Amino acid sequence: MTPVELSRTVLHAVRRAVDAGELAVAVLPERVVVAPPGPGGCGDYATNVALQLARPAGQPAPRVAELLRTRLLRTDGISDVVVTGPGFLNISLDGDADGRLVRDILRAGPRYGHTDTLAGQAPELHAAHDARAVVLMDAVARVLRSQGARPRLTCAGPPEDAWVRILGIPSDIPVGTGTGTRSDTLRPVPAPADPTPLGRDAARWALLHPAPHDRPHLGPGHDAAHLAQRETNPLFRVRYAHARTRALLRNAADLGFTPEPGPVAPHGDVVPLLADHPRVLAATAAHRAPDRLARHLVAVADALGPLLPSVLPLGDEKPSAAHRARLALAEAAGTVLAGGLTLLGIDAPDHL
């Protein structure tokens, strides 16, 4: 069960409770947010939907949580539900939750986390005639499309030729004023220097990784850091982690074994971060903030590092089910990294 499927399952439980007269709620939430549990939580995922429903239902949040807990426990794929704190639902999935997550990621490929949640919506995005504003708008539009929206873009002036050739900006963005009633004008802090000398990938990362209200580090004294092939460069860490997962797949094939999703011994935050990817994409779209996605990719890459040395057999060791499961997890993480970079308009090479 993916986070998206679990969200729908919880929402279905809410609807059934309303239909049965257990909850008197006039307006139901459009979606339920599920995420890895925070401090004091337990299980695979947690949600605060009971706290959201308590006031409109006229019931204490713990009572609402218990009503939903009873219904969720009858659902296939859910092994346990625990109520913690003021009314958080902590949900444990049956059996091999990690293996199912990896299978879902590999089945979806780079489109893992893409949904039709925003289908039918056509948000209007407007950018100033500024390199960072236009790159930001392009990245936001890509993520909105991944969620089913069909954004309409305008710019205060025609895109510069270098922005199209080097930064990958579409050449056909119409000129507009951004004064429509539904227009969303993106106003990032302008770049202090021309980003195009960095080339497409490094330039886009330098413009998108900082939050829109933060000043990008560009120009003399900074540009070399964006191109450095070392761990101090977050873009290098993300692309290097992706390339290592592809190298492991090639090396495993040479050893005669392939990835097979299954139980994996605890490896830090890799699995929770992969499970959180759909939520990150939704938040990136909602807040028009590609920096959220960029930081998430860095977190995935950094969490993946300790896993990679244990993927392949050592010495005379024969490939085992554990090796196959770790290889599948590494492939899933590489898939998430590649999909995320693509949404930012950045290449994810298999060799680095």
JOVEN-V99220 format. One record per pair of residues at least 4 apart in sequence whose ideal C-beta (glycine too) atoms are under 7 Angstrom apart, sorted by the first residue. I is the first residue (numbers start at 1). GAP is how many residues later the second one is. D is the distance in whole Angstrom. If there is no record, write none. Layout:
i=(I & I)
gap=(GAP & GAP)
d=(D & D)
//
This chain:
i=(1 & 1 & 1 & 1 & 1 & 2 & 2 & 2 & 3 & 3 & 3 & 3 & 3 & 3 & 4 & 4 & 4 & 5 & 6 & 6 & 6 & 6 & 7 & 7 & 7 & 7 & 7 & 8 & 9 & 9 & 10 & 10 & 10 & 10 & 10 & 10 & 11 & 11 & 11 & 12 & 13 & 13 & 13 & 13 & 14 & 14 & 14 & 14 & 14 & 15 & 15 & 16 & 16 & 17 & 17 & 17 & 17 & 17 & 18 & 18 & 18 & 22 & 23 & 23 & 23 & 23 & 24 & 24 & 25 & 25 & 25 & 26 & 29 & 29 & 31 & 32 & 32 & 33 & 33 & 34 & 34 & 35 & 35 & 35 & 35 & 36 & 36 & 36 & 36 & 37 & 37 & 37 & 37 & 37 & 37 & 38 & 40 & 40 & 41 & 41 & 41 & 41 & 42 & 42 & 42 & 43 & 43 & 43 & 43 & 43 & 44 & 44 & 44 & 44 & 45 & 46 & 46 & 46 & 46 & 47 & 48 & 48 & 49 & 49 & 50 & 50 & 50 & 50 & 50 & 50 & 50 & 51 & 51 & 51 & 53 & 53 & 54 & 54 & 54 & 54 & 54 & 57 & 59 & 59 & 61 & 61 & 61 & 62 & 62 & 62 & 63 & 64 & 64 & 65 & 65 & 65 & 65 & 66 & 66 & 68 & 68 & 69 & 69 & 69 & 69 & 72 & 72 & 72 & 73 & 73 & 77 & 77 & 78 & 78 & 78 & 79 & 79 & 79 & 80 & 81 & 81 & 81 & 82 & 83 & 83 & 83 & 84 & 84 & 93 & 96 & 96 & 96 & 97 & 98 & 98 & 98 & 98 & 99 & 99 & 99 & 99 & 99 & 100 & 101 & 101 & 101 & 101 & 102 & 102 & 102 & 102 & 102 & 103 & 103 & 104 & 105 & 105 & 105 & 105 & 105 & 106 & 106 & 106 & 106 & 108 & 109 & 110 & 110 & 110 & 110 & 111 & 112 & 112 & 112 & 112 & 113 & 113 & 113 & 114 & 115 & 115 & 115 & 116 & 117 & 117 & 117 & 118 & 118 & 118 & 118 & 118 & 119 & 121 & 122 & 122 & 122 & 122 & 123 & 123 & 123 & 123 & 124 & 124 & 124 & 124 & 124 & 125 & 125 & 125 & 125 & 125 & 125 & 125 & 126 & 126 & 126 & 126 & 126 & 126 & 127 & 127 & 127 & 127 & 127 & 128 & 128 & 129 & 129 & 129 & 130 & 130 & 131 & 131 & 131 & 131 & 131 & 132 & 132 & 132 & 132 & 132 & 132 & 133 & 133 & 133 & 134 & 134 & 134 & 134 & 134 & 135 & 135 & 135 & 135 & 135 & 135 & 136 & 136 & 136 & 136 & 136 & 136 & 136 & 137 & 137 & 137 & 138 & 138 & 138 & 138 & 139 & 139 & 139 & 139 & 139 & 140 & 140 & 140 & 140 & 141 & 141 & 141 & 142 & 142 & 142 & 143 & 143 & 143 & 143 & 143 & 143 & 143 & 144 & 144 & 144 & 145 & 145 & 146 & 146 & 147 & 147 & 147 & 153 & 154 & 154 & 154 & 154 & 154 & 155 & 155 & 155 & 157 & 158 & 159 & 159 & 159 & 159 & 159 & 161 & 162 & 162 & 163 & 163 & 164 & 164 & 166 & 166 & 166 & 166 & 167 & 167 & 167 & 167 & 168 & 168 & 178 & 178 & 179 & 184 & 186 & 188 & 189 & 189 & 189 & 189 & 191 & 191 & 191 & 191 & 192 & 192 & 192 & 193 & 193 & 195 & 195 & 195 & 195 & 196 & 197 & 198 & 198 & 198 & 198 & 198 & 198 & 199 & 200 & 201 & 201 & 201 & 202 & 202 & 202 & 202 & 203 & 204 & 204 & 204 & 204 & 205 & 205 & 205 & 205 & 205 & 206 & 206 & 206 & 207 & 208 & 208 & 208 & 208 & 209 & 209 & 209 & 210 & 210 & 210 & 211 & 211 & 212 & 217 & 218 & 218 & 219 & 223 & 224 & 225 & 225 & 226 & 228 & 228 & 228 & 229 & 230 & 231 & 233 & 234 & 234 & 235 & 236 & 237 & 237 & 237 & 237 & 238 & 238 & 238 & 238 & 238 & 238 & 239 & 239 & 239 & 239 & 240 & 240 & 241 & 241 & 241 & 241 & 241 & 242 & 242 & 242 & 242 & 242 & 243 & 243 & 243 & 243 & 243 & 244 & 244 & 245 & 245 & 245 & 245 & 245 & 246 & 246 & 246 & 247 & 248 & 248 & 248 & 248 & 248 & 248 & 249 & 249 & 250 & 251 & 251 & 252 & 252 & 252 & 252 & 253 & 255 & 255 & 255 & 257 & 257 & 257 & 259 & 259 & 259 & 259 & 260 & 260 & 260 & 261 & 261 & 262 & 262 & 262 & 263 & 264 & 264 & 264 & 267 & 267 & 268 & 268 & 269 & 269 & 270 & 270 & 270 & 270 & 270 & 270 & 271 & 272 & 273 & 273 & 273 & 274 & 274 & 274 & 274 & 276 & 277 & 277 & 277 & 278 & 279 & 280 & 280 & 280 & 280 & 281 & 281 & 282 & 283 & 283 & 284 & 284 & 284 & 284 & 287 & 290 & 290 & 291 & 292 & 293 & 293 & 293 & 293 & 294 & 294 & 295 & 296 & 296 & 297 & 297 & 297 & 297 & 298 & 299 & 300 & 300 & 300 & 300 & 301 & 304 & 304 & 307 & 307 & 307 & 307 & 308 & 310 & 311 & 311 & 311 & 311 & 312 & 313 & 313 & 313 & 313 & 319 & 319 & 321 & 322 & 323 & 324 & 325 & 326 & 327 & 328 & 329 & 330 & 331 & 332 & 333 & 334 & 335 & 336 & 337 & 337 & 338 & 338 & 339 & 340 & 341 & 341 & 342)
gap=(4 & 5 & 76 & 92 & 99 & 4 & 99 & 102 & 4 & 31 & 42 & 272 & 275 & 276 & 4 & 111 & 274 & 4 & 4 & 28 & 39 & 85 & 4 & 24 & 25 & 26 & 27 & 4 & 4 & 66 & 4 & 22 & 24 & 37 & 39 & 62 & 4 & 20 & 21 & 4 & 4 & 55 & 58 & 59 & 4 & 14 & 35 & 39 & 54 & 4 & 13 & 4 & 55 & 5 & 6 & 50 & 51 & 54 & 5 & 7 & 10 & 45 & 30 & 34 & 41 & 44 & 33 & 34 & 28 & 31 & 32 & 30 & 20 & 23 & 86 & 15 & 17 & 14 & 246 & 11 & 13 & 10 & 11 & 241 & 244 & 9 & 236 & 239 & 240 & 4 & 5 & 6 & 8 & 9 & 53 & 8 & 44 & 45 & 5 & 43 & 47 & 49 & 40 & 42 & 48 & 37 & 39 & 47 & 48 & 49 & 47 & 48 & 49 & 53 & 46 & 42 & 43 & 44 & 45 & 42 & 4 & 40 & 4 & 40 & 4 & 11 & 14 & 15 & 18 & 37 & 39 & 10 & 35 & 36 & 4 & 11 & 5 & 6 & 7 & 10 & 33 & 7 & 4 & 5 & 4 & 25 & 26 & 4 & 21 & 25 & 4 & 4 & 23 & 4 & 18 & 22 & 24 & 4 & 17 & 4 & 21 & 4 & 12 & 14 & 20 & 6 & 9 & 19 & 5 & 8 & 16 & 17 & 13 & 15 & 16 & 13 & 14 & 15 & 12 & 8 & 9 & 10 & 8 & 4 & 5 & 6 & 4 & 6 & 4 & 4 & 166 & 167 & 4 & 4 & 165 & 166 & 173 & 4 & 162 & 163 & 164 & 226 & 4 & 4 & 170 & 173 & 174 & 4 & 159 & 226 & 227 & 230 & 4 & 158 & 4 & 7 & 169 & 227 & 230 & 231 & 222 & 225 & 226 & 229 & 4 & 226 & 225 & 228 & 229 & 232 & 228 & 165 & 223 & 224 & 227 & 164 & 165 & 168 & 32 & 32 & 33 & 163 & 32 & 30 & 31 & 165 & 26 & 29 & 30 & 31 & 167 & 29 & 28 & 27 & 28 & 29 & 30 & 21 & 26 & 28 & 61 & 28 & 56 & 58 & 59 & 60 & 12 & 15 & 16 & 26 & 28 & 59 & 61 & 28 & 50 & 52 & 57 & 58 & 59 & 6 & 7 & 10 & 28 & 59 & 5 & 28 & 26 & 27 & 28 & 4 & 60 & 4 & 32 & 36 & 60 & 64 & 4 & 56 & 58 & 59 & 75 & 84 & 4 & 53 & 55 & 4 & 21 & 25 & 29 & 35 & 4 & 32 & 34 & 69 & 72 & 73 & 4 & 50 & 52 & 71 & 72 & 76 & 154 & 4 & 16 & 49 & 4 & 31 & 32 & 207 & 4 & 69 & 151 & 205 & 206 & 4 & 46 & 148 & 150 & 4 & 10 & 12 & 4 & 201 & 203 & 4 & 138 & 141 & 142 & 147 & 150 & 200 & 5 & 7 & 141 & 4 & 6 & 135 & 197 & 134 & 135 & 138 & 20 & 19 & 20 & 21 & 22 & 24 & 4 & 18 & 20 & 18 & 17 & 4 & 5 & 10 & 12 & 14 & 4 & 4 & 34 & 4 & 6 & 5 & 7 & 30 & 33 & 34 & 37 & 29 & 33 & 36 & 37 & 32 & 177 & 5 & 7 & 4 & 104 & 102 & 24 & 23 & 24 & 25 & 26 & 4 & 16 & 25 & 27 & 23 & 26 & 27 & 25 & 26 & 8 & 11 & 12 & 23 & 7 & 26 & 4 & 5 & 8 & 25 & 28 & 29 & 4 & 4 & 4 & 145 & 146 & 4 & 24 & 25 & 33 & 4 & 4 & 140 & 141 & 142 & 4 & 21 & 30 & 89 & 141 & 10 & 12 & 20 & 9 & 82 & 83 & 86 & 136 & 25 & 82 & 85 & 4 & 6 & 81 & 78 & 80 & 77 & 5 & 4 & 5 & 4 & 4 & 4 & 7 & 8 & 7 & 4 & 5 & 8 & 7 & 6 & 6 & 4 & 4 & 64 & 4 & 4 & 4 & 61 & 64 & 65 & 4 & 59 & 60 & 63 & 99 & 103 & 4 & 109 & 110 & 113 & 4 & 112 & 4 & 60 & 63 & 64 & 96 & 4 & 92 & 95 & 96 & 106 & 4 & 106 & 107 & 108 & 109 & 4 & 64 & 4 & 85 & 86 & 88 & 89 & 4 & 88 & 104 & 4 & 4 & 60 & 63 & 64 & 79 & 82 & 4 & 82 & 4 & 4 & 61 & 5 & 6 & 60 & 75 & 5 & 57 & 58 & 64 & 62 & 66 & 67 & 65 & 68 & 69 & 72 & 64 & 65 & 68 & 64 & 67 & 59 & 62 & 63 & 62 & 61 & 62 & 65 & 39 & 40 & 35 & 38 & 4 & 34 & 4 & 33 & 34 & 37 & 59 & 63 & 4 & 4 & 26 & 27 & 30 & 26 & 58 & 59 & 62 & 4 & 4 & 19 & 59 & 4 & 4 & 4 & 12 & 13 & 16 & 4 & 12 & 4 & 4 & 9 & 5 & 6 & 8 & 9 & 5 & 4 & 54 & 4 & 4 & 4 & 47 & 50 & 51 & 4 & 50 & 4 & 4 & 44 & 4 & 40 & 43 & 44 & 4 & 4 & 4 & 33 & 36 & 37 & 36 & 4 & 29 & 4 & 19 & 22 & 23 & 22 & 16 & 12 & 15 & 16 & 19 & 11 & 4 & 5 & 6 & 10 & 4 & 5 & 4 & 4 & 4 & 4 & 4 & 4 & 4 & 4 & 4 & 4 & 4 & 4 & 4 & 4 & 4 & 4 & 4 & 11 & 4 & 10 & 4 & 4 & 5 & 7 & 6)
d=(5 & 5 & 5 & 6 & 7 & 7 & 7 & 5 & 6 & 5 & 7 & 6 & 5 & 6 & 7 & 6 & 5 & 6 & 6 & 5 & 6 & 7 & 6 & 6 & 5 & 7 & 5 & 6 & 7 & 6 & 7 & 4 & 7 & 6 & 6 & 7 & 7 & 7 & 5 & 6 & 6 & 5 & 4 & 5 & 6 & 6 & 7 & 7 & 7 & 6 & 6 & 6 & 6 & 4 & 5 & 5 & 6 & 6 & 5 & 6 & 7 & 5 & 7 & 5 & 7 & 7 & 6 & 7 & 6 & 5 & 5 & 7 & 7 & 6 & 7 & 6 & 5 & 6 & 7 & 4 & 5 & 7 & 6 & 6 & 6 & 7 & 4 & 6 & 6 & 3 & 6 & 6 & 7 & 4 & 5 & 7 & 6 & 6 & 5 & 6 & 6 & 5 & 6 & 7 & 5 & 7 & 6 & 4 & 5 & 4 & 6 & 6 & 5 & 5 & 5 & 5 & 7 & 5 & 7 & 5 & 6 & 6 & 6 & 7 & 6 & 5 & 4 & 4 & 6 & 4 & 6 & 5 & 6 & 5 & 5 & 5 & 6 & 6 & 4 & 5 & 7 & 6 & 5 & 5 & 6 & 6 & 3 & 6 & 6 & 5 & 7 & 7 & 7 & 6 & 4 & 4 & 6 & 7 & 6 & 6 & 6 & 6 & 4 & 6 & 6 & 5 & 5 & 7 & 7 & 6 & 6 & 5 & 6 & 6 & 7 & 5 & 6 & 5 & 4 & 6 & 7 & 5 & 4 & 7 & 7 & 6 & 5 & 6 & 4 & 6 & 6 & 5 & 6 & 6 & 6 & 5 & 5 & 6 & 4 & 5 & 6 & 7 & 6 & 6 & 7 & 6 & 6 & 6 & 4 & 5 & 6 & 5 & 6 & 5 & 6 & 5 & 6 & 4 & 6 & 7 & 7 & 6 & 6 & 7 & 4 & 6 & 6 & 5 & 3 & 6 & 7 & 7 & 6 & 6 & 6 & 5 & 4 & 4 & 5 & 5 & 6 & 7 & 4 & 5 & 6 & 7 & 7 & 4 & 4 & 4 & 7 & 4 & 5 & 7 & 5 & 7 & 6 & 6 & 6 & 5 & 6 & 5 & 6 & 5 & 5 & 6 & 5 & 6 & 6 & 5 & 5 & 5 & 6 & 5 & 6 & 3 & 5 & 7 & 5 & 4 & 5 & 4 & 5 & 5 & 5 & 5 & 6 & 4 & 4 & 7 & 5 & 6 & 6 & 7 & 6 & 6 & 6 & 5 & 6 & 5 & 5 & 7 & 6 & 6 & 6 & 6 & 6 & 6 & 6 & 5 & 6 & 6 & 7 & 6 & 5 & 7 & 6 & 5 & 5 & 7 & 7 & 6 & 7 & 6 & 6 & 5 & 7 & 6 & 7 & 6 & 7 & 6 & 4 & 5 & 6 & 6 & 7 & 5 & 6 & 6 & 5 & 6 & 7 & 5 & 7 & 7 & 6 & 5 & 5 & 7 & 7 & 5 & 4 & 5 & 5 & 6 & 7 & 6 & 6 & 7 & 6 & 5 & 5 & 7 & 5 & 7 & 3 & 6 & 6 & 5 & 6 & 6 & 6 & 5 & 5 & 5 & 6 & 6 & 6 & 5 & 5 & 5 & 4 & 5 & 5 & 5 & 7 & 6 & 7 & 7 & 6 & 6 & 6 & 5 & 5 & 5 & 5 & 6 & 7 & 6 & 4 & 7 & 6 & 6 & 5 & 6 & 6 & 5 & 5 & 6 & 6 & 6 & 4 & 3 & 4 & 6 & 6 & 6 & 6 & 7 & 4 & 4 & 6 & 6 & 6 & 7 & 6 & 6 & 6 & 5 & 6 & 6 & 4 & 6 & 7 & 6 & 6 & 6 & 5 & 5 & 5 & 7 & 4 & 7 & 6 & 5 & 6 & 5 & 6 & 5 & 6 & 6 & 6 & 7 & 6 & 4 & 4 & 5 & 6 & 7 & 5 & 7 & 4 & 6 & 7 & 7 & 7 & 6 & 7 & 6 & 7 & 7 & 5 & 7 & 6 & 6 & 6 & 7 & 6 & 5 & 6 & 6 & 6 & 6 & 5 & 7 & 7 & 5 & 6 & 5 & 6 & 7 & 6 & 6 & 7 & 6 & 6 & 6 & 7 & 4 & 5 & 7 & 6 & 7 & 5 & 4 & 6 & 5 & 6 & 6 & 6 & 6 & 4 & 6 & 6 & 7 & 5 & 6 & 6 & 3 & 7 & 6 & 4 & 6 & 6 & 7 & 5 & 6 & 6 & 6 & 7 & 6 & 7 & 7 & 6 & 5 & 7 & 6 & 5 & 7 & 7 & 7 & 6 & 4 & 7 & 6 & 6 & 4 & 4 & 5 & 4 & 6 & 6 & 6 & 4 & 6 & 7 & 4 & 6 & 5 & 6 & 5 & 7 & 5 & 5 & 6 & 5 & 4 & 6 & 5 & 6 & 6 & 7 & 6 & 6 & 6 & 6 & 5 & 6 & 7 & 6 & 6 & 6 & 6 & 7 & 7 & 5 & 6 & 6 & 6 & 6 & 6 & 4 & 6 & 7 & 6 & 6 & 6 & 6 & 6 & 5 & 5 & 7 & 6 & 6 & 6 & 6 & 7 & 6 & 6 & 6 & 7 & 6 & 6 & 6 & 7 & 6 & 6 & 5 & 7 & 6 & 6 & 6 & 6 & 6 & 6 & 6 & 6 & 5 & 7 & 6 & 7 & 6 & 6 & 6 & 7 & 5 & 5 & 5 & 7 & 4 & 6 & 5 & 6 & 5 & 7 & 6 & 6 & 6 & 6 & 6 & 6 & 6 & 6 & 6 & 6 & 6 & 7 & 6 & 6 & 6 & 6 & 6 & 6 & 6 & 4 & 7 & 7 & 4 & 4 & 7)
//
